[in-house]
């Protein structure tokens, strides 16, 4: 039996590529889609993909009236939390690709998911190269006590830091807290110049034309520096395989799990 999927954000940059990936997967079925501006239409007509005879709804609440097994959340930060909680309340597992949720949001999601006995797999980035970057950075943090994170993105990305940078900061916090020579609170001058503190790490978000998405962890020791950086291209294709894997795995989880590597053997 195929896994029934509801895709929120189905006509977006990443969501549309994932919809095509689901259409090509024999073990997955895209039963409903959410895209406010295309509601009332068939997703295949919107995307030019004849294999997708999927009805499009204006909201997740409407789409969840059709039974499904997994909601993929690929919308906006201001609607993601409510969408995730609505799916959990309906007993539906959730794969989260939307960035911008904070630790408090995830704590609420975790509690709700555990209470309902469903799984939530939140991935700041589905690309395999990102998973490797995160693992390499965790290894570096075990050896080097000082680091900062730089988050690069296009000028019209509204959320900061990116989901990838937030996830990286969260992971490094599980290794140890960074130990800067001068505490950020003791900064002389403009405190904001030291970036924002996310899960204990200083994160600097750059939003300029010419960037797609990049995340860099910079580690420093006396007379030496290590930079671990991930850069994306212009297509959403690198995220599809990881998202498909997450859809297949989330049904076996309970509560919140953060990061694609939690369902990989690394």
Buried (B, 14 or more C-beta within 10 A) or exposed (E): EEBBBBBBBBBBEBBBBBBBBBBEBEEBBBBBBBBEEBBEBBBBBBBEBEBBEBBBBBBBBBBBEEEBBBBBBBBBBEBBBEBBBBBBEBEBBBBBBBBBBEBEBBEBBBEBBBEBEBBBBBBBBBBBEBBBBBBBBBEBBEEBBEBBBBBBBEEEBEBBBBBBBBBBBBBBBEBEEBEBEEEEEEEEEEEEEBBBEBBEBBBBBEBEEEBEBBBBBBBBEEEEEBEBEBEBEEEBBBBBEBBBBBBBBBBEBEBBBBBBBBBEEE
